[in-house]
Amino acid sequence: MIISKDNQRIKHIRQLLGSKKTREADRLFVIEGRKPVDEAIREGLVEEVYVSEDYEGEVPDDAQVVGAKLFKDITDTVTPQGILAIVRMPKFDRESVYAGADCKLICLEDVRDPGNVGTVIRTAEAAGFDAVVLSEECADIFQPKVVRSTMGSILRVPCFRCGDRVGTGSVGAEQDRDSQETLEKKLRGFDIELAELKRRGFTLYAAHLEGAVDYTEPKYAGKTAILIGNEARGLTDRVTECADVAVKIPMFGKVESLNASVAAAVLMFNSNRN
């Protein structure tokens, strides 16, 4: 039984829970709870399983037992279930996903709240969407709060994070610093991804408070990408301009907007009505 906080396995769990850099370098993350761990085992993604000494469920083969106090210290949940696993990041092929004739994507621009990101991933699976596309400023999908919010969907839903801002090289001595920064902003990975989606025949629907079209009007037929913006400011102007249609969810009372994950859910399920 592991009882020392200095145990190398325990240190590795803490690093995976707290460090995006470690997760990306090792291509591993931590998942907690009986059901998510069972699902990760079925998907063949589990590297190691750890259970608390007072865990009352069925203990998986080769699980490492950890002292109860130490387990509570390393877990990221308020009321731990006594089981966690180190899991390999699932791999999905972007090309094959995008190639689907009726491929449906939910695209998030700078959605930073972990609960929102995780809920969108979970809802995307429930609504039958093929993938989630995330801008480089979105919350890390493998951080503990996001993983918990997905309730296991993180193992099955393809999530494609756009690359860091693309290097622009020299823009010429005649162009000033502001022009350089403007060019770089135009060449964000997310912008390039959306342009690529349009090239592949996707219709882009931007969720926007000033959208000219009621969200129930479009047919959402064929290759579809729904764009959801940052919690505070919504979609940036350049992303809205890139979209084919700006749709609006009507509001009643004094409410100005919906939570990002709620808006995403409304639009995703509505797109399935036809």
Disulfide bonds with the S-S distance in Angstrom:
none
